[in-house]
């Protein structure tokens, strides 16, 4: 008689001997290079003969093949791997360069952009990560972390605005430009939740069309995202060198929780997929009545479900397994899509003056230092606090969260990254409304 999903989940919870993995020395995406090259050849021939299937099939194939190749390239290039974020930054900016240089047919770029935006692939990915990482989290950690997380967020905001003014002063920039033109868009939660509403706030108070301010804010946002990815990789290195500063993906001190190994179960992953979609739909529904971003509402709902123990084990295990499947198989595909759909290489290049770069660096460093210091004061590991409350406020929102956590090798911190992006973005919008009349 067929086993129920609940019974199979109970079996996956049992400890089992670690199976010896057969690892090829030269593989991409776990496939021997020669066979991966065959998939590349099929994809490129289809692409350049205008035979690539439309819609999700062609877009996802292109993003997976090219994303995995660029990710492999970044992770195997010494300096890039160590100091520039490795595969994460190469996948994003490699894709942005291919678009910028006209190496991809316009139809393919449009297809991938539509798949990422109108097709909702970014939301699909983040829904899986939020649901699975929270439901698979130790409940005690979730309760203990949530109460104190506001402190490192405020530390990041104070540090970023303070160092922005200081660094800007050293290069001859006014405090108004350093804080309002550079620091606020970087810390504002990305394009949709940050730069766009900020441009509306600036327009209403200062005059001019919102598009005028968008052209000023986007370069800071894009360049800040680059520094956030780079510093995420650096923090990972620091954590490896000084183990006392990091929880290796655990945010709070005082717990030695270790996740049990599980055997993957196809039906459980299907249950996890359904749970992720349902929670995202519920967050979107409530967003019609509550003035919060659907991600923020989703985080609250999933956390409440975990804390109150209202979900059966089969859903908890399924969500955790689905999250791991998505993170292991589609991260580089998503990063490639981010490079195509969300990264404006022109805006980044136009902002590359020494004074501008120096001030942007000050903002991101201030976010890291402020989050690390206040995080440590309330019992968080400094590295994880700096990454989530600091760098995940100083990036491009949801897209930047994926890139930063990938570069830091800490994708399990996605729920806290999303809290930083959404709550931090709301705080910045409020501060901008208060600071503009003063500055």
ABEGO torsion letter per residue (X at the ends): XBBBAAAAAAAAABBBBBBBBBBBABBBGGBBAAAAAAAAAAAAAAAAAGABBBEAAAAAAAAAAAAAAAAAAAAABAAAAAAAGEAAAAAAAAAAAAAAAGABBAAAAAAAAAAABAAGAAAAAAAAAAAAAAAABBAAAAAAAAAAAAAAAAAAAAAAAAAAAAAAAAAGBBAAAAAAAAAAAAAAGEAAABAAAAAAAAAAAAEEBAAAAAAAAAAAAAAAAAAAAAAAAAAAAAAAABAAABAGGBABBGBABBBBBBBBBAAAAAAAAAAAAAAAAAAAAAAAABBBBAAAAAAAAAAAAAAAGABBAAAAAAAAAAAAAAAAAAAAAAAAAAAAAABBAAAAAAABBAAAAAAAAAAAAAAAAAAAAAAAAAGBBAAAAAAAAAAAAABAEAAAAAAAAAAAGBAAAAAAAAAAAAAAAAAAAAAAAAAAAAX
